[in-house]
């Protein structure tokens, strides 16, 4: 069975839950040591930024798989963008220009992403590395008109080789995503720089299964996926402490995994794939999953929220 890359648009939406925000209102106005407001804001920012960085990776995957000079295959277009190829030099490029069309139903994008790869390399080759230059990519979330603008460069490496359209017969495909600096400008004009180090392992079991881990290590800390400074100027680190698993047969949703969010005065843990009581649940497909967010406030009290996603 062959897998259509068009289904990755659903995956990009699901990956918003990598760093899910708590939408419940927690006021810190009366207590400067209550970090719940900052936690919620950081989680929301991280959800949006991570989802859009992953969406760019999926668009890049579709584009390089579609262009014959990159892969020798012809696949699908990107619904809200045009793709232009230049293969005349030693470095071949694909330029994705987003046109602001609301074809996804939940956000609109404008800006440019340039994909580049040595001319002799094909994306299906093991070890092929794609350089992704993100140039003024503005994403506006339609439910609240919140926007972010992303600039920076990242690399995607096809560690094992192979194309996702052939995943069912290929067995396992591993991609790594790394960036030493993605600049995010928020809608209040603050700008912060984040670093990324992730691995996405694609397998096939009644559909696509994606297992996501962090690959960065600092000292004795392992499993780091994202780190940098949030919009309030506070340094943070996010660990994937238990691999995040996304399944196609569960409507491309995160069905299990755990993330730990750390900053100097706060540690918060988010667990995915739960029912309304906070216990692990099976794949409902069209049902509701819940995450559990747990953190300890400055007063030493533990806070727990169970929330649908």
DOMI-481855 format. One record per residue (C-alpha): residue number from 1; residue in three letters; chain; x, y, z. Coordinates in Angstrom, 2 decimals, padded with zeros to 5 digits. Layout:
{NUM,Ala,A,{X,Y,Z}} ...
//
This chain:
{1,Unk,A,{000.00,000.00,000.00}} {2,Unk,A,{001.25,003.49,-000.86}} {3,Unk,A,{000.77,006.44,001.47}} {4,Unk,A,{-000.41,009.79,000.10}} {5,Unk,A,{001.62,012.75,001.32}} {6,Unk,A,{-001.57,014.79,001.28}} {7,Unk,A,{-002.41,013.13,004.60}} {8,Unk,A,{000.52,014.96,006.20}} {9,Unk,A,{-001.57,018.12,006.40}} {10,Unk,A,{-003.59,016.33,009.07}} {11,Unk,A,{-000.35,015.35,010.78}} {12,Unk,A,{000.82,018.96,010.91}} {13,Unk,A,{-002.43,019.92,012.63}} {14,Unk,A,{-002.04,017.09,015.12}} {15,Unk,A,{001.52,018.12,015.97}} {16,Unk,A,{000.14,021.33,017.45}} {17,Unk,A,{-000.32,019.12,020.49}} {18,Unk,A,{003.42,018.58,020.85}} {19,Unk,A,{003.43,021.47,023.29}} {20,Unk,A,{-000.24,021.85,024.12}} {21,Unk,A,{-001.42,024.96,025.89}} {22,Unk,A,{-003.69,024.97,028.88}} {23,Unk,A,{-006.66,027.08,027.78}} {24,Unk,A,{-008.15,027.39,031.23}} {25,Unk,A,{-007.90,030.86,032.75}} {26,Unk,A,{-005.46,031.16,035.65}} {27,Unk,A,{-004.95,034.68,036.97}} {28,Unk,A,{-001.62,035.64,038.48}} {29,Unk,A,{-002.55,039.24,039.14}} {30,Unk,A,{-002.78,038.80,042.90}} {31,Unk,A,{000.35,036.68,043.27}} {32,Unk,A,{003.55,037.55,041.44}} {33,Unk,A,{004.91,034.11,042.31}} {34,Unk,A,{002.09,032.31,040.49}} {35,Unk,A,{003.62,031.16,037.21}} {36,Unk,A,{000.48,029.69,035.68}} {37,Unk,A,{-000.10,032.68,033.39}} {38,Unk,A,{003.44,032.50,032.02}} {39,Unk,A,{003.16,028.73,031.69}} {40,Unk,A,{-000.05,029.02,029.71}} {41,Unk,A,{001.40,031.73,027.44}} {42,Unk,A,{004.62,029.80,026.85}} {43,Unk,A,{002.74,026.58,026.17}} {44,Unk,A,{000.46,028.32,023.69}} {45,Unk,A,{003.40,029.94,021.90}} {46,Unk,A,{005.24,026.65,021.80}} {47,Unk,A,{002.18,024.84,020.49}} {48,Unk,A,{001.79,027.27,017.61}} {49,Unk,A,{005.48,027.59,016.74}} {50,Unk,A,{006.15,023.85,016.95}} {51,Unk,A,{003.12,023.04,014.83}} {52,Unk,A,{004.17,025.50,012.13}} {53,Unk,A,{007.81,024.37,012.11}} {54,Unk,A,{006.54,020.81,011.68}} {55,Unk,A,{004.13,021.97,008.97}} {56,Unk,A,{007.06,023.49,007.06}} {57,Unk,A,{008.90,020.18,007.40}} {58,Unk,A,{005.88,018.34,005.98}} {59,Unk,A,{005.55,020.82,003.10}} {60,Unk,A,{009.26,020.45,002.42}} {61,Unk,A,{008.85,016.68,002.39}} {62,Unk,A,{005.98,016.89,-000.07}} {63,Unk,A,{007.82,019.39,-002.27}} {64,Unk,A,{011.09,017.48,-002.57}} {65,Unk,A,{009.19,014.25,-003.15}} {66,Unk,A,{007.15,015.92,-005.89}} {67,Unk,A,{010.06,017.45,-007.81}} {68,Unk,A,{011.66,014.91,-010.16}} {69,Unk,A,{015.13,016.43,-009.79}} {70,Unk,A,{014.90,015.89,-006.04}} {71,Unk,A,{013.39,012.41,-005.91}} {72,Unk,A,{012.42,011.16,-009.35}} {73,Unk,A,{008.77,011.05,-008.25}} {74,Unk,A,{005.73,013.23,-008.88}} {75,Unk,A,{003.23,013.72,-006.05}} {76,Unk,A,{000.94,016.41,-004.66}} {77,Unk,A,{000.89,020.21,-004.65}} {78,Unk,A,{000.75,022.38,-001.52}} {79,Unk,A,{-002.74,023.84,-001.22}} {80,Unk,A,{-001.81,027.37,-000.11}} {81,Unk,A,{001.47,027.82,-001.97}} {82,Unk,A,{003.26,027.69,-005.29}} {83,Unk,A,{006.54,025.80,-005.76}} {84,Unk,A,{009.26,026.91,-008.18}} {85,Unk,A,{012.31,024.76,-008.96}} {86,Unk,A,{015.81,025.89,-009.97}} {87,Unk,A,{018.16,023.03,-010.84}} {88,Unk,A,{020.66,024.92,-013.02}} {89,Unk,A,{023.46,025.24,-010.46}} {90,Unk,A,{025.45,022.90,-008.26}} {91,Unk,A,{022.85,023.48,-005.52}} {92,Unk,A,{019.29,022.78,-006.59}} {93,Unk,A,{016.51,024.73,-004.90}} {94,Unk,A,{012.77,024.69,-004.49}} {95,Unk,A,{011.08,027.95,-003.48}} {96,Unk,A,{007.73,027.64,-001.72}} {97,Unk,A,{005.75,030.89,-001.73}} {98,Unk,A,{002.74,030.93,000.57}} {99,Unk,A,{-000.13,033.02,-000.76}} {100,Unk,A,{-002.35,033.61,002.27}} {101,Unk,A,{-005.10,031.25,001.11}} {102,Unk,A,{-007.18,029.79,003.95}} {103,Unk,A,{-007.29,026.28,002.53}} {104,Unk,A,{-006.54,024.63,005.89}} {105,Unk,A,{-009.54,026.19,007.64}} {106,Unk,A,{-007.65,027.13,010.80}} {107,Unk,A,{-004.90,029.54,009.73}} {108,Unk,A,{-003.42,031.44,006.81}} {109,Unk,A,{000.24,031.75,005.82}} {110,Unk,A,{002.32,034.19,003.81}} {111,Unk,A,{006.06,034.26,003.19}} {112,Unk,A,{008.75,032.18,001.53}} {113,Unk,A,{010.57,028.94,002.31}} {114,Unk,A,{013.60,027.96,000.22}} {115,Unk,A,{014.70,024.32,000.14}} {116,Unk,A,{018.21,023.52,-001.06}} {117,Unk,A,{020.23,020.37,-001.65}} {118,Unk,A,{023.41,019.47,-003.60}} {119,Unk,A,{022.59,018.66,-007.21}} {120,Unk,A,{023.89,015.10,-007.04}} {121,Unk,A,{021.76,014.18,-004.00}} {122,Unk,A,{018.19,012.87,-004.09}} {123,Unk,A,{015.86,013.09,-001.10}} {124,Unk,A,{015.28,009.34,-001.16}} {125,Unk,A,{019.02,008.73,-000.55}} {126,Unk,A,{020.07,007.62,002.93}} {127,Unk,A,{021.71,010.55,004.71}} {128,Unk,A,{020.31,013.18,002.32}} {129,Unk,A,{020.16,016.55,004.06}} {130,Unk,A,{017.78,019.32,003.06}} {131,Unk,A,{018.47,022.91,004.13}} {132,Unk,A,{015.28,024.84,004.86}} {133,Unk,A,{015.49,028.64,004.88}} {134,Unk,A,{012.36,030.23,006.37}} {135,Unk,A,{011.92,033.85,005.28}} {136,Unk,A,{009.28,036.06,006.92}} {137,Unk,A,{006.78,033.25,007.20}} {138,Unk,A,{003.78,034.85,008.90}} {139,Unk,A,{001.09,032.56,010.25}} {140,Unk,A,{-002.20,033.97,011.51}} {141,Unk,A,{-004.37,031.69,013.63}} {142,Unk,A,{-007.95,032.42,012.63}} {143,Unk,A,{-009.71,031.57,015.89}} {144,Unk,A,{-008.08,034.50,017.67}} {145,Unk,A,{-006.10,036.31,014.91}} {146,Unk,A,{-002.91,035.62,016.85}} {147,Unk,A,{000.08,035.76,014.53}} {148,Unk,A,{003.73,034.75,014.60}} {149,Unk,A,{006.46,035.43,012.06}} {150,Unk,A,{009.25,032.89,011.68}} {151,Unk,A,{012.73,033.42,010.24}} {152,Unk,A,{015.71,031.11,010.34}} {153,Unk,A,{017.31,028.00,008.95}} {154,Unk,A,{016.90,024.36,009.85}} {155,Unk,A,{018.08,021.09,008.35}} {156,Unk,A,{016.08,017.93,007.76}} {157,Unk,A,{018.07,014.73,007.30}} {158,Unk,A,{016.60,011.57,005.78}} {159,Unk,A,{018.64,009.26,007.99}} {160,Unk,A,{017.42,005.96,006.61}} {161,Unk,A,{016.51,007.08,003.11}} {162,Unk,A,{013.24,006.29,001.36}} {163,Unk,A,{010.09,008.29,000.61}} {164,Unk,A,{007.08,008.43,002.91}} {165,Unk,A,{004.77,007.45,000.06}} {166,Unk,A,{006.47,004.05,000.11}} {167,Unk,A,{006.44,003.68,003.90}} {168,Unk,A,{004.23,000.59,003.99}} {169,Unk,A,{006.74,-001.36,001.93}} {170,Unk,A,{009.86,000.41,003.24}} {171,Unk,A,{009.29,-000.44,006.91}} {172,Unk,A,{010.89,002.41,008.86}} {173,Unk,A,{011.93,005.91,007.79}} {174,Unk,A,{013.80,008.22,010.18}} {175,Unk,A,{014.10,011.99,009.80}} {176,Unk,A,{015.97,014.38,012.10}} {177,Unk,A,{015.18,018.10,012.35}} {178,Unk,A,{017.77,020.52,013.75}} {179,Unk,A,{018.11,024.28,014.02}} {180,Unk,A,{020.64,026.44,015.86}} {181,Unk,A,{018.33,029.41,015.72}} {182,Unk,A,{014.72,029.99,014.70}} {183,Unk,A,{013.69,033.61,015.31}} {184,Unk,A,{010.05,034.09,016.28}} {185,Unk,A,{008.43,037.51,016.23}} {186,Unk,A,{005.20,037.53,018.22}} {187,Unk,A,{002.24,039.77,017.58}} {188,Unk,A,{003.33,042.14,020.37}} {189,Unk,A,{006.62,042.67,018.43}} {190,Unk,A,{008.76,040.77,020.93}} {191,Unk,A,{011.30,038.50,019.27}} {192,Unk,A,{012.91,035.38,020.67}} {193,Unk,A,{015.25,032.69,019.36}} {194,Unk,A,{014.61,029.00,019.82}} {195,Unk,A,{016.73,025.94,019.02}} {196,Unk,A,{015.32,022.62,017.85}} {197,Unk,A,{016.60,019.02,017.89}} {198,Unk,A,{014.06,016.29,017.12}} {199,Unk,A,{013.81,012.90,015.51}} {200,Unk,A,{010.68,011.66,013.77}} {201,Unk,A,{010.51,007.92,013.15}} {202,Unk,A,{007.84,006.82,010.65}} {203,Unk,A,{006.50,003.26,010.71}} {204,Unk,A,{003.39,001.61,009.32}} {205,Unk,A,{000.76,-000.16,011.44}} {206,Unk,A,{-002.76,000.15,010.07}} {207,Unk,A,{-001.60,003.56,008.81}} {208,Unk,A,{001.26,005.94,009.52}} {209,Unk,A,{002.72,005.88,013.04}} {210,Unk,A,{005.11,008.71,013.96}} {211,Unk,A,{007.30,008.50,017.05}} {212,Unk,A,{008.85,011.83,018.08}} {213,Unk,A,{011.83,012.21,020.40}} {214,Unk,A,{014.22,014.97,021.45}} {215,Unk,A,{017.85,014.47,020.46}} {216,Unk,A,{019.80,017.25,022.18}} {217,Unk,A,{021.93,016.66,025.29}} {218,Unk,A,{023.30,019.21,027.72}} {219,Unk,A,{025.39,017.73,030.52}} {220,Unk,A,{023.38,014.89,031.99}} {221,Unk,A,{020.11,016.15,030.49}} {222,Unk,A,{018.96,014.14,027.47}} {223,Unk,A,{015.86,014.13,025.27}} {224,Unk,A,{015.83,017.91,024.82}} {225,Unk,A,{013.64,018.90,021.85}} {226,Unk,A,{013.30,022.69,022.07}} {227,Unk,A,{015.11,025.31,024.12}} {228,Unk,A,{015.56,029.06,024.11}} {229,Unk,A,{013.92,032.15,025.58}} {230,Unk,A,{010.19,032.79,025.82}} {231,Unk,A,{008.37,036.05,025.03}} {232,Unk,A,{008.90,037.23,028.62}} {233,Unk,A,{012.66,036.84,028.28}} {234,Unk,A,{012.90,033.75,030.50}} {235,Unk,A,{015.06,030.81,029.41}} {236,Unk,A,{013.26,027.49,029.03}} {237,Unk,A,{013.97,023.89,028.04}} {238,Unk,A,{011.49,021.26,026.83}} {239,Unk,A,{012.26,017.56,027.14}} {240,Unk,A,{010.32,014.76,025.50}} {241,Unk,A,{010.55,012.44,028.49}} {242,Unk,A,{008.41,009.72,026.90}} {243,Unk,A,{008.20,009.52,023.08}} {244,Unk,A,{005.22,011.26,021.54}} {245,Unk,A,{003.27,008.93,019.27}} {246,Unk,A,{000.95,010.10,016.50}} {247,Unk,A,{-001.23,007.54,014.70}} {248,Unk,A,{-003.06,007.86,011.40}} {249,Unk,A,{-005.70,005.34,012.52}} {250,Unk,A,{-006.42,007.64,015.48}} {251,Unk,A,{-007.15,010.55,013.14}} {252,Unk,A,{-003.50,011.72,013.23}} {253,Unk,A,{-003.61,012.63,016.90}} {254,Unk,A,{-001.05,012.32,019.66}} {255,Unk,A,{-002.07,009.13,021.45}} {256,Unk,A,{000.69,008.91,024.07}} {257,Unk,A,{003.82,010.60,025.34}} {258,Unk,A,{005.08,013.07,027.93}} {259,Unk,A,{006.78,016.45,027.80}} {260,Unk,A,{008.60,018.21,030.64}} {261,Unk,A,{008.83,021.99,030.43}} {262,Unk,A,{011.57,023.52,032.61}} {263,Unk,A,{012.54,027.05,033.42}} {264,Unk,A,{014.47,028.43,036.37}} {265,Unk,A,{011.59,028.58,038.84}} {266,Unk,A,{009.12,026.13,037.36}} {267,Unk,A,{008.83,022.57,036.07}} {268,Unk,A,{005.64,021.39,034.37}} {269,Unk,A,{004.80,017.95,032.99}} {270,Unk,A,{002.22,017.27,030.26}} {271,Unk,A,{000.99,013.71,029.63}} {272,Unk,A,{-001.02,012.85,026.51}} {273,Unk,A,{-003.44,010.09,025.53}} {274,Unk,A,{-005.70,010.10,028.58}} {275,Unk,A,{-009.40,009.85,029.28}} {276,Unk,A,{-011.43,012.42,031.22}} {277,Unk,A,{-010.31,010.91,034.54}} {278,Unk,A,{-006.63,011.16,033.61}} {279,Unk,A,{-006.07,007.47,032.86}} {280,Unk,A,{-004.50,006.12,029.63}} {281,Unk,A,{-007.12,005.42,026.97}} {282,Unk,A,{-007.31,003.42,023.77}} {283,Unk,A,{-007.60,004.98,020.34}} {284,Unk,A,{-011.14,006.34,019.90}} {285,Unk,A,{-010.50,007.78,016.42}} {286,Unk,A,{-013.30,010.36,016.61}} {287,Unk,A,{-013.58,010.54,020.40}} {288,Unk,A,{-011.94,012.96,022.81}} {289,Unk,A,{-008.45,012.64,024.22}} {290,Unk,A,{-007.26,014.52,027.29}} {291,Unk,A,{-003.88,015.72,028.50}} {292,Unk,A,{-002.83,016.19,032.12}} {293,Unk,A,{-000.73,019.22,033.02}} {294,Unk,A,{000.97,019.14,036.43}} {295,Unk,A,{003.22,021.79,037.96}} {296,Unk,A,{004.30,023.01,041.39}} {297,Unk,A,{003.76,026.68,042.18}} {298,Unk,A,{006.07,028.98,044.13}} {299,Unk,A,{004.13,028.25,047.31}} {300,Unk,A,{004.92,024.53,046.98}} {301,Unk,A,{001.37,023.56,046.07}} {302,Unk,A,{000.90,021.12,043.21}} {303,Unk,A,{-001.51,022.11,040.43}} {304,Unk,A,{-003.16,019.59,038.09}} {305,Unk,A,{-005.36,020.23,035.07}} {306,Unk,A,{-006.99,017.62,032.82}} {307,Unk,A,{-008.09,019.15,029.54}} {308,Unk,A,{-009.41,017.86,026.20}} {309,Unk,A,{-007.50,018.17,022.93}} 
//
